[in-house]
Amino acid sequence: MDIDEDVGEDVGSESSAPGNWMSLKTNPEEPIHSPVEGYQLSGGSTIEPQSAASEDISQISPFTKALPVREALEISRRDATLVQHYAQSLGRWLDGTDPSRQFTLRIPQEVKHCPILLYATLCFSARHLRDETIATQAYGSCISLLIERLNLNTATQDDDLLCGIVILRFYEQLNVPTASGSDSESHLLGSAALLRDFPKRYVDPTAPTLREAAFWVYVKQCLYNATIDQQPPNIDFSLQLHPEPSSLQDSHPLARLRLETAWANQMVWNCARVVNYCFDDGSERIPRFERWKKLWDLVELWGRERPASFDPIWEGRGSGKSAFPEIYFTADWHVISFGFYHFAKILLLIYKPGPKFAMRKVKEKRSEEDSQILTHGHAICGSCKNAPNTVPSLITLCHTLFIWGPLLSDRAEQAELLEILADFEKTQTWPTTWIMNALKKEWAVEGLP
């Protein structure tokens, strides 16, 4: 559909139509207050009305089209290529621990009937491809429709809305200034607001629906900022996992996928609980060491009882000049679970309760604890380096570095780690320059790339 087609047919005036993105001029300095409590929409664009003349993105008829439609929407060839790019490259970012690949396989079908999902997908794909014009236009369109849909009483139970917002969160993260890392987190707050009234008091780790798949995407997104800011993740830990992964049977191929999803998400949940333990305000009544021991045992239990398919295909010392081990896995969710497992161990080693000096004496020799932490850190680096297309594992590496990265003292290890981060930004548009600069400052070194 050309940009001018079908505009204004459902309402009398383009300028007054609340669903018309052309009438929306958003300003990043002035957040839009969403009807859903706790969700402020950061504009991030300055789209003027004359932008409508552009033929870069499909234009959906305003006002009524915030809701899904039965008839398939007509989209342009250009937009179809962006949806295909999402399906081939970016859905994998969201499906990290979901072998059924719901965000990869279902969202490209849903965009034909849901403009919010269409525009969310377009802006994410365009930003990944560094097409700022298309990304900004699609984002403005999506925000306009989001405002309409958030006004509905059904907003908190709207699966399309939730999926659209977790996709927009990735767009938001790619838009973070690479030199500063400044992140508004507005769409992360949006997901939290929609999930606040979760209809059940348990969450299914097998993620049988898009809504539950979106929940697990949100948990991983939440851990990124919680770790960097060293604050508790905005997650309702009163939710219980049901069914327990250990209760599932591997009776046929589809059951196998369900079982692997559950075990992968179990490790994500374990890690989230560890992060919450490390950075909470200590208001829990249970003695701190008792909580620590329970979490340590949970992580250890997962490591012992996980299916054998989660084990590496092969692991050994790095070849050539590589300072990190070589570790190869079968599937994305195995790599991602491996990273969260080792990150949880790092946190529990650092935050183990007990008598400690407020200041640590600088020593030539590493402590046994520091050596253990670095072994886990090396494992994360090795798994990421040998799975460069498993983007969620690289995202995990980025935020874990704020916990253990300063311990790296070997120049070869430092240089290789910076190379991994630089390549991640170059190939996937993920902003890492600010992380690299922070590490160099901690290491107090010059001359590294």
PyMOL commands that set and color helices and strands:
alter all, ss='L'
color gray80, all
select helices_A, chain A and resi 21-23+49-53+64-66+77-94+102-105+107-110+115-128+132-150+155-157+159-174+186-195+210-229+245-247+253-279+288-305+308-310+332-350+368-385+391-407+411-428+433-443
alter helices_A, ss='H'
color red, helices_A
select strands_A, chain A and resi 32-33+40-41+202-203+240-241+314-316+326-328
alter strands_A, ss='S'
color yellow, strands_A
deselect
rebuild
show_as cartoon
